[in-house]
Amino acid sequence: MSIMNNPYVQIRRELHQIPERGFDETKTQGYLLQYIQNLPKEHIELKTWKTGIFLRVQGTAPRKTIGYRADIDGLPITEETGLSFKSLHEGMMHACGHDLHMSIALGILTHFATHPPKDNLLFMFQPAEEGPGGALPMIQTDFFTQWKPDMIIALHIAPEYPVGTIATKPGLLFANTSELFIDLTGLGGHAAYPHQTNDMVVAACSLVTQLQSVVARNVDPLDSAVITIGKITGGTVQNIIAERARLEGTIRTLSVESMKKVKERIEALVQGVEIGYNCKTSIDYGSMYHQVDNDVKLTEEFMRFVTNETNVNLIESKEAMTGEDYGYMIANTPGFMFWLGAESPFGLHHSKLNPNEDAIGVAINTIISYLNFKAN
Ligand SMILES: CC(=O)N[C@@H](CCC[C@H](N)C(=O)O)C(=O)O
């Protein structure tokens, strides 16, 4: 397929305009179903699950099933790209490339719906990757058990790599994650009478600073961890001392042991704030994601395939502190994930992320070739 005539660029743009939050992707699911409706039906079977879709391409002489996963949700970010096809949903944006992930999956699916390989293919359009996580409940369904793949693959766009790059590694690729929500409740009051109150804005600010010491002083420097507080809310108006504050963040670690240790330290610091600022606190860890652990043999084989059989430039990447609930999909089924170069001066989760759409054709061609190699 020539990149110039790639219809999946237009599909990506249409999906880009309708970003929706996890498990709220009704328009997105409707768009995907309408597209699939127009594919030849002889070789495909479809089941919807919540806002996601399972779709099996029946192989001509199946010995196994190969899974392909694409995530479908957007993020609560106000888009600032100025693109003609920018988001039509106020305050929502496909700022993590899932619009590209879906259009690439449709491109691959369209090819195999008309040219089925010997083996079965299972396409999974998965909701809620950004949270609270759709992969784990999706693999716990009867649909997944019935059509169970023997291996699964997935990609994620990478704004930092040029188009034409694929980057991955055998073994650990993405971190363990845990969301983090901390609520602080004290005694509010008049801005001019701080001595009669317990100010939760001051307590929250102190806690944010203390949390950074966990990574700096409690985690082995040769291991890696991140604590990010992405949102702080507190108080009501400028001249009232805040009764409540809330921190919302995420924890990332490369090992399960570090996650446990980081949480213990966070709990100790929160307890300290409770005593020091005379307030009540609560911690909620929200959703947690299993690390993405690429199957060594399959990933090495894929890396050799990319090097020998395609015009794509392969890079052996390092681990990243990003999280992906796809990790659950390949925790008990062999599989791997790879980065797809989609150069953009602004990175993932940025309001100006503008991936290079030429990456769509590169991915469709490369994955079709790889699946032809594995499934025939
Ligand atoms: C690829 C990517 O950016 N994934 C997200 C996953 C977020 C999981 C969860 N909501 C959390 O924040 O812990 C990421 O932020 O890495």
The ligand as a Gaussian input file, in Angstrom:
#p B3LYP/6-31G(d) Opt

LIG

0 1
 C        1.116000       4.014000      27.348000
 C        0.618000       4.878000      28.435000
 O        0.843000       6.068000      28.422000
 N       -0.086000       4.282000      29.386000
 C       -0.565000       4.949000      30.568000
 C       -1.254000       3.965000      31.476000
 C       -1.848000       4.619000      32.717000
 C       -2.265000       3.660000      33.781000
 C       -2.884000       4.292000      35.004000
 N       -3.966000       5.179000      34.712000
 C       -1.829000       5.043000      35.810000
 O       -1.678000       6.241000      35.649000
 O       -1.160000       4.413000      36.632000
 C        0.591000       5.620000      31.284000
 O        0.365000       6.687000      31.894000
 O        1.729000       5.119000      31.264000

